[in-house]
Amino acid sequence: MLYFDKKLLSQEILDAFGVITEPPGLIKGWYIAESEYRKAKTIRDLVSAHSHARPELGLKTEESADFENCRGLVHVEIGQRWLPISPGGIASYTYYNDQQAGQPVHFLFEGGSLYKVLKFEVKAAPEYASGLLGKTRDDRYPEVYLRAVHPPAQSAA
């Protein structure tokens, strides 16, 4: 296959031709700015506001045994493939800069899971490359640490 448009092909065709566009276990979602998070009455409101839009980030995660905390490598879609962000590239994303400035940052994932970003940390980890579609030049990857957000009964804030 020389060229394809992923949006026009079914999963069966992608599988038949061995077209791999994302690493296994990637979850996709959206950055939720603090102002949007404060205005939302429920997580359902956030899901409704974003589910029609293409996911803007992906996360290849490693969850903890309690499912409250997780960490993972942030990915973005480039040329129809989900690739890890480089340590230098992450600085161009609002969510990274907001978190570095001390502002609360949240990620909402397909299915309605909401997480608060605790920190970003760049790690040298050549072993990560085997589970990804692309690797960084120096095998350094920005890893994000997250904590699940469980809002009170009807409030996301």
Secondary structure as UniProt FT lines:
FT   HELIX           6..8
FT   HELIX           11..16
FT   TURN            17..18
FT   TURN            24..25
FT   STRAND          26..32
FT   HELIX           34..39
FT   HELIX           43..50
FT   TURN            51..52
FT   STRAND          57..63
FT   TURN            65..66
FT   STRAND          69..78
FT   TURN            79..80
FT   STRAND          81..84
FT   TURN            87..88
FT   HELIX           89..92
FT   HELIX           94..100
FT   TURN            101..102
FT   STRAND          106..109
FT   TURN            110..112
FT   STRAND          113..124
FT   HELIX           126..131
FT   TURN            137..138
FT   STRAND          140..148
FT   TURN            153..154
//
